[in-house]
Amino acid sequence: MSQSSTEEARKPVDKFTDGRVHVSIWENSGVKGAFRSATFQLRYKDDQNEWHTGTSFGTSDLKHLENAAREARTRIENWQKANKTEEQPKSAA
């Protein structure tokens, strides 16, 4: 299976939008364990009312991209904190 078809078969662990910016958060495995990353896409309709996806952001979309990136970072950091808490053994008092 090629890398692109493998990615198409996977599903994001979280998705949200800010304006026309669509965000997907992905969980991956690495040598240090699981980690999450985000991808950003611009969704828009053309003159024929058909949907398209882009990765180039104009001036009007940059504020949405900024907000989306901030929210993605918050969600990933919250996941990291929750997983660190679960993995750490409780100390005997």
C-alpha positions as CSV (number, residue, x, y, z in Angstrom):
1,M,0.0,0.0,0.0
2,S,1.5,3.4,-0.9
3,Q,2.0,6.1,1.6
4,S,-0.8,8.3,0.2
5,S,-3.3,5.5,0.2
6,T,-2.3,4.6,3.8
7,E,-2.9,8.2,4.9
8,E,-6.3,8.2,3.1
9,A,-7.3,5.1,5.1
10,R,-6.4,6.6,8.4
11,K,-8.8,8.9,10.2
12,P,-7.9,11.9,12.2
13,V,-8.4,11.7,16.0
14,D,-9.9,15.2,16.0
15,K,-11.3,17.7,13.5
16,F,-12.6,21.3,13.7
17,T,-12.9,24.4,11.6
18,D,-12.3,28.1,12.0
19,G,-13.8,30.0,9.1
20,R,-12.8,28.3,5.9
21,V,-9.8,26.6,7.6
22,H,-10.3,22.9,8.3
23,V,-8.0,21.3,10.8
24,S,-7.3,17.6,11.3
25,I,-5.3,16.3,14.2
26,W,-3.5,13.0,13.6
27,E,-2.0,10.5,16.1
28,N,1.3,8.9,15.0
29,S,3.8,6.4,16.5
30,G,7.4,7.2,17.0
31,V,10.4,5.8,18.8
32,K,9.4,7.7,21.9
33,G,5.8,6.6,21.7
34,A,2.6,8.2,20.4
35,F,2.5,11.9,19.3
36,R,0.0,14.1,17.6
37,S,0.3,16.6,14.7
38,A,-2.0,18.9,12.8
39,T,-2.8,19.6,9.2
40,F,-4.5,22.7,7.8
41,Q,-6.6,23.0,4.7
42,L,-8.6,25.8,3.1
43,R,-12.0,24.7,1.8
44,Y,-13.8,26.8,-0.8
45,K,-16.4,26.7,-3.5
46,D,-15.6,27.7,-7.1
47,D,-17.9,29.6,-9.6
48,Q,-19.7,26.3,-10.4
49,N,-20.4,25.9,-6.7
50,E,-18.0,22.9,-6.4
51,W,-15.9,22.3,-3.3
52,H,-12.1,22.5,-3.5
53,T,-9.2,22.1,-1.1
54,G,-6.2,24.4,-1.0
55,T,-3.1,25.0,1.2
56,S,-2.5,28.6,0.3
57,F,-4.0,31.2,2.6
58,G,-4.9,34.8,1.6
59,T,-5.0,37.8,3.8
60,S,-8.7,37.2,4.8
61,D,-7.9,33.6,5.8
62,L,-4.7,34.2,7.8
63,K,-6.6,35.2,11.0
64,H,-8.6,32.0,10.8
65,L,-5.4,30.0,10.3
66,E,-3.8,31.7,13.3
67,N,-6.8,30.9,15.5
68,A,-6.9,27.3,14.2
69,A,-3.2,26.8,14.8
70,R,-3.6,28.1,18.4
71,E,-6.6,25.8,19.0
72,A,-4.8,22.8,17.5
73,R,-1.8,23.5,19.7
74,T,-4.0,23.7,22.8
75,R,-5.8,20.4,22.0
76,I,-2.5,18.6,21.3
77,E,-0.9,20.0,24.5
78,N,-3.9,19.0,26.6
79,W,-3.7,15.5,25.2
80,Q,0.1,15.4,26.0
81,K,-0.6,16.5,29.6
82,A,-3.4,14.0,30.0
83,N,-1.1,11.2,28.7
84,K,1.8,12.2,30.9
85,T,-0.4,12.1,34.0
86,E,-1.7,8.6,33.1
87,E,1.8,7.2,32.4
88,Q,3.5,8.5,35.6
89,P,3.5,6.1,38.5
90,K,2.0,7.4,41.7
91,S,4.6,7.9,44.4
92,A,4.1,6.1,47.7
93,A,3.5,8.6,50.5
